[in-house]
Amino acid sequence: MRIHTGEKPFKCDVCDKLFNRNGNLKLHMRIHTRENPYRCKVCDKMFSDGGNFKRHTRIHTGEKPCKCEMCAKMFSSSRNLRLHMSSHTGEKSFKCEVCDKIFISSGNLKQHMRIHTGEKPFKCELCDKLFNHNGNLKMHMRIHTREKSLKCEVCDKLFNLSGNLKLHMRIHTGEKEWNCEVCHKMFSCSGHLKRHMRIHSGEKPYKCEVCDKMFNDSQNFQRHSRIHTGEKPCKCEVCAKMFSSNRYLRLHMSSHTLDKSFKCKVCDKIFIRSGNLKLHMRIHTGEKLFKCDMCNKMFSHSGHLKQHTIIHTGEKTM
């Protein structure tokens, strides 16, 4: 009945858009969270909506289930059929002059054009960052307000986006969908795989403007830059001491909480995990557990062995 009454009781907390069904709201939220649960097995393209995913697969299958009743022409989607019907009915459609994409309403075309023009009319009043959509601005504002309404049921950690919560849950489930084709290491998200691939490619896109040191990871680059700037953004809530990174803050917190930290007895380097200390100790002991089956050379770390085997296999890392 809501179709007839126009009632829309379900509201998006990000952009205030209203919906007549909770399912439609959940589907809409993927625009903000960028969640794409549907993957094409042919080309690996990701989709947030099952309908869009199904329509996309028809590109590969050639299926055209939608028939024009006037001229019997077949189309892969009802949307394309509706656009085609304008040739019979004279109904107006809206076409992007840059990429030829067609829209049913002028409003959708106007919003789409911002992709090409770079127009960003929505401004954050706190940091002056600009956005092309009001919903994206509202989602961004949570960075400033630190609003975190989504709670992990396992460890009680809070998140401001459902996509971030879903990504976090893989820590508990151990789910790892992304596979490195070079060393077959698995990752829980595509971003981690992309960062990992730079180990194989040797790509270091981040350069320090002070000392010209190169980094393959933006976080490592950011931490390094604090050596030059002296910035210490991480504050101990107990004694107010400041630190340049969360890692140093966590190590410091053990002095207050009496949590155990792991210290190397040879060089006094401190580790948060015993496993990291154990791996580090091989530098001092010279212990090498990993053996190359081709030339019998020994390595202290499995990753070093995998890199070494490329010499024998001739496999290119990229």
PyMOL commands that set and color helices and strands:
alter all, ss='L'
color gray80, all
select helices_A, chain A and resi 2-5+22-33+50-61+78-89+106-117+134-145+162-173+190-201+218-229+246-257+274-285+302-313
alter helices_A, ss='H'
color red, helices_A
select strands_A, chain A and resi 10-11+18-19+38-39+46-47+66-67+74-75+94-95+102-103+122-123+130-131+150-151+158-159+178-179+186-187+206-207+214-215+234-235+242-243+262-263+270-271+290-291+298-299
alter strands_A, ss='S'
color yellow, strands_A
deselect
rebuild
show_as cartoon
